[in-house]
Amino acid sequence: MKKILNKKYNKNEPWFKWLTRELNSYEVFQDFAKGRNPKDLAEDFIFNNSNAISEVFENFDEEDKETLDQFLKLTECEWHVFRILEKQLTLRNKIKFVDFKKMKKMKKMKN
């Protein structure tokens, strides 16, 4: 796997580790609170890291392309998992659980 330069010009770090580290340190939650959308924040990230990303592209090979493809599949899968969980949570919050045994006891106590 080819190596890349990061912001501090570390030539020994694979590009995907650099990307993961940089994305994890990219504080976007304040921007989300201000109403910014994910696409704009992604574009900001690319712009802010354009030098290092240019270095990545200069050294990209077939193995790197395959790794990127696998990352794309993984993130798409993760996105679907989060959407499914979100839907399940929404449905769960709409459902009211009724304890029929408790209701039956309450009716008996009233009579």
N, C-alpha and C positions, 0 to 999 in steps of 0.2 A: 504494500500500500504506500502510495506517495505521501510525503510529509508536506506540511504547509507552514507558513509563517502566521503567527497570531499577532495581536496588537503589540506584543513585546518581542516579536521576532524569534520565537522559539521554533527552530527547525525540526525538532524531534517529536512534535505532537501531530498525530493523524488528524486530518481535516474534520472527521466526524466527532472526535473528542473535543476539538476546539469549538465546533459549532454547538454541541450540546452544552458545553460550559458557558459559552457566551449567551446562548438562549436562556439558560437557567438563571443567569445573572441579569438579564434584561428585564428591568422592573416595568411591567406594563399595567399593573392593576390600578395605579393612580390614573393612567390615561383612560382605562376602561371606565372608571368612575366619572371622568369628564365627558364621556360619551363618544370617545374615539373608537373606531371599529378595528377588528383584527387585521384586516388587509392593509390599512394605513400604517398600523404599527409594524407589520412585517416589512413594508416598504421602507419605513424609517430605519429598521434594523439593518436592512441590506445597504442603505445609503451610508449609515454610520460605520459599517464594517466593509466598505467597498474595497479598500486596499487589500485587506486579508483575503477577501473573496476573490479578487483578481488573481492573487497568488495561488489560490486553490484551483482556479480554472486553468492556469498555465500548466499545471502538473497533472491534470485529470487524465486517468487512463481507463481502460475497460473495467478493471476491478473496482475503481472508484465509482464508475457509472452504475455498476451492479449494486454496490453498497447503497448508493443514493436511491436506486429503485426499491431496494428492500426497506429503506427508511420511509419512503413514500407509502408503501403498502402498510407498514406498521402504523404510521400516523393516521392513515385512513381507517384502519381497523380500530385504533384507539378512539377516533372521532365517533365511529358508529357505536362503540361500547358506551361512551359518555352520553350519546343521544338516547340510547335504549334505557340507560339508568335514569336519565332525566324524565323520560316518559313514564317509567314505572313509578318513580317518586311522585309525579303529578297525579297519576291514577290512584296511588296509595293515599294521597292526601284528600282525594275526593270521596273515597270509600269510607263509610261509617260502619264500624263493627258493632253488632248488636249481640248482647249476651242474652239469648232467649231463656236460658235457665234462670237468670237473675230476674228477668221480666216476669216469668211464671211465678217465682217466689213473691215478687212484689204484688202481683194480682191476688195471690192467696192471702197475703197479709192485709190487704185492703178489705177483703171480704170477711 
